[in-house]
Amino acid sequence: MSTRLATGGRRIDRTRPLDFTFNGRPMRGFEGDTLASALLANGQGLIGRSFKYHRPRGIVASGPEEPNALVGLGAGGRFEPNARATQVPLRDGLAAESQNHWPSLEWDLGAVNARLARFLPAGFYYKTFIHPRRFWKHVFEPAIRQSAGLGRPPREPDPDRYEQAYAFCDVLVAGAGIAGMQAALAAARAGLSVWLVEQAPLPGGRAPVDHGAPGAALAAALAAELAAMPNLTLRLRTAAVGLYDHGYVLLDEALDPAAAGGLRQRLWRLRARQVIVATGAIERPLAFPGNDLPGVMLASAVRDYLADFAVSPGDRTVIVTNNDDAYRTALALHAAGLAVPAVLDARPEVTGALPAQVRAAGIRVEPGRGIAAVRGGRGGVGGVAVCLQAGEGAVLEEIACDAVAMSGGWSPAVHLWSHCGGRLLWDEAQALFRPDPDRPPTGADGRAMARAAGAANGALQAVAADARRAAEAVLRALGADPAAAPPLPAEDPPPEAPILPVWVMPQGAGPKLKAKMWLDFQNDVKVSDVELAQREGYESVEHAKRYTTLGMATDQGKLSNINGLAVLAQARGAAIPEVGTTTFRPPWTPVTLGALAGEARGALFQPLRRTPIDPWHAANGADFEPVGLWRRPYCFRRPGEDRAAAVAREVLNTRNRVGLLDASTLGKILVKGPDAGRFLDMLYTGRMSTLPVGRCRYGLMCSENGFLIDDGVAARLDGDTWLCHTTTGGADRIHAHMEDWLQTEWWDWKVHTLNLTEAFAQIAVVGPEARRLLERLGGMDLSRAALPFLHWAEGTLAGIPARVFRISFSGELSYEVAVPAGRGLEFWQACLAAGADLGVMPYGTEALHVMRAEKGFIMIGDETDGTVIPQDLGLDWAIARNKPDYLGKRAQMRPEMTRPDRWRLVGLETLDGSVIPEGAQALGEGTNANGQRNVIGRVTSTYRSPTLGRGIALGLVARGPERMGEVIRLAAPGIAPVAARIVSPVFHDPEGRRQDV
Amino acid sequence: MLLLTCPYCGIAAEETELAPGGAAHLTRAGPEASDAAFDAYLFLRDNPKGPHLERWRHAMGCGKWFLAARDTVTHEVYGTYPAQTREPPAEVVARIRARHPGWSWRSAG
């Protein structure tokens, strides 16, 4: 069992004990512990259950590569699932819980899956899709959905804050081990601005653990020098999680909310001219039977826990390896007074300097040996069965032990290098993939934007020399003088004896043993699964990955990928570089959604646009709805009214007396210049150049595809100036559309455009009493003779400069009055005061919609959806046929656009007066090739009309206008078909008598 | 996250400041165009693996449209230039040819 030793632990402060709980059990650790080290110190070997088979699992690693020790942290809104215990700093009061088990960690019913393993092979999930078909829907899917996913998401909003920040530098160095610090120092000494980021809470990397006092001294000396450089920024607990185009790097910085004003994480968006990838390497597990038991750990992790936290994995640790490096663990355990019963080395001959030291310490070294079985269970390791690596697994000897330290060699952490196109090469001698210096990720100038240094570059031993080389390359790329950076104090250790690649242990293992050799601990993928995938035809590494789910867990296969592809290569009889790696994609470690959202939540999620009259709306019962980024009153509810009642009241009041609409959100684009008329003739389907000054004209805009994109009224202000009204949502889009054509097609035309949407408040005064109300304000002659329908005039109303347009979107007598934005509220209140005895009332967007539908006026986005041309909507009258050209004209001549059976606009009236459901489809005869009912049209707008006292709808129906009076059937999901008659889309005042008075 | 320099205001703009506009140097086909010519103008685009001339708008900046020569494989930027031209400037073509000997624009037709 693991425990805390009496002395040692360079990262812990024994004078500061911290209390925490695991699954409610009180435990104690020290300041400086990680949750993982504290759990081990408390003898907690069993940390969680695996995803598929619910196997008992313990801590394997000591860093971000940890696959097993995922825990839930905290409670309520601060609950965080899937936290890696190896990266969680211990703090007082921390509450951690294990995941993926029921009813308890020790007694988990899901573990029955392990007995069913035979029936849950690789690709099990996909096989359930195939047959029988009904089983997927009724048996497999509910069961799989129920058991899918690790952890559980928090239910409450996160009370902590996350922020994002931007930074720029000449050189970003990712990883503050010896290589990273050397490279950063060289760049800083050359006068460049340098960022050095390290995911761990302290710099130094593996040196203090692997190279003892000299390593620690070197790390400390480098750190001290770095701290003195004013042009260098060092950020700890900050992981470079992604490298993107043109030197863009995402950094995820973990913070302590208590010390950082409630800030939990900061996401840096950094732009670096050059990047040095000094992210180190990750030790590989060995694939031997039972390698997933709690108590089997990476050899490097064992010495990390020993040196950093004074935690022993057990009293007797067997070491199994294929390389020299793991002998450091034997020496560390021995020095701590712990027993190492044997080092099982797969290599037939063991000759290196480190093994010699181990032998000299009296530790038994067994060359050519492997592990055939690990004895024990959820309580931990009890011993190992030794076999020949060369054989099939016959047991030579049983060795009692309570921990196993394994090392299959090291894989450079090439993730960051690979994210943006950096390629890898297979280093046969070291049995690892490392960055190919000739195929680096390249930047905007087509040259290398990143270099790898140290262990990340495959330089597992000659770290310092490699870092120097990388730094010099970066300095040259940035035009700095490498000679300006004096050589650094560092020597690399003597070389180690070569590794023997071992992908399966023992090499001749049969299927039974291979079904117990884990590759991916988190997703439960074994050697047998990868081989099955290969046999079933999944030869590509990308296919095999998805079929087996190897490397698809939250650790993204940091421990398993290389072993998995090597097993696949063996199964295929192919060379490892021939099989290649899967794609390394960002992020390096999971980034919480909170950090990605940053401060963009709640009120800060997006800007809110308010009209100048918004304060009045808010104070007077407005029931707002979002319209683009604007908020507009949907209706103004009075006490006791629901929305429908308020809308009905607003419609009837406007039709019978007078209503006020805040139309300020309407787009207002000024188009001016000698060529403005010619330009607008190209933009609108109608002719705007012939519009007399003082007049208004309704116009349609189409894309080059011929489809309707916007509509609105244009007014000619003077000889070379037009004011074009757009829809609320269209203002910015149409302004950009105009600029696109002006800048990139007709750049020699003399036209300026200006988006004046926010410069004016616009108030529609609508209804039979509208003229009387406005006349009371005084200042302008608004009689029919002075200002007829579709004319505009400028003057003052109530002492406020005003432009008055006689346009109507309701069919009523209507004036739209534009006043300077700053006086909009004043004008609104003047109208309310002047019209009090006339029954004036504000109305909202829904009443606007109902009234326009009663008149058969189209709404962009309701009657149009990007596939509708003006001719579909009976708007041929707004197209100037004799115009030689306009945007969309040629497209509207295409055969598809002139087909006689296109769906065209009609009115729809249910026979029983009911309101047709939104989204209803018009049923046709028969079915299509997929067995689905044919449809002949759809409803585009549907309302209860307060004016007519029944349901009305607009819709697009095949050959609609030719079918007046015909009864069709309309259906929506879950609703019985409704019979409706095809009628004219103009339900109210078809002669237009009410608006032109 | 591309970084493109707006040739009007000189700012090296982040991709989030820019709005993409598809292929550059299209010749508009009007009402007199044949079905085939209009079809080509409206729908048919080169999809080159390599240098691509494309439209960008500095939407969150000066508002101007400009053109960029960008490599679709490596994101190398051979240059950005104002949109008021029917063809890429000679120096941009030269930079592309330095990397892709013999390259000519609209080589695909």
Interface residues (C-beta under 8 A of the other chain):
Chain A: Y244 D245 H246 G247 Y248 R271 G421 T442 G443 A444 D445 G446 E704 N705 A736 E739 D740 Q743 T744 E745 W747 P884 D885 K889 R890 A891 M893 R894
Chain B: M1 L2 L3 E15 A19 G21 R28 A29 G30 P31 A33 D35 F38 L42 R55 R57 A59 G63 K64 W65 D71 T74 H75 E76 V77 A83 Q84 R99
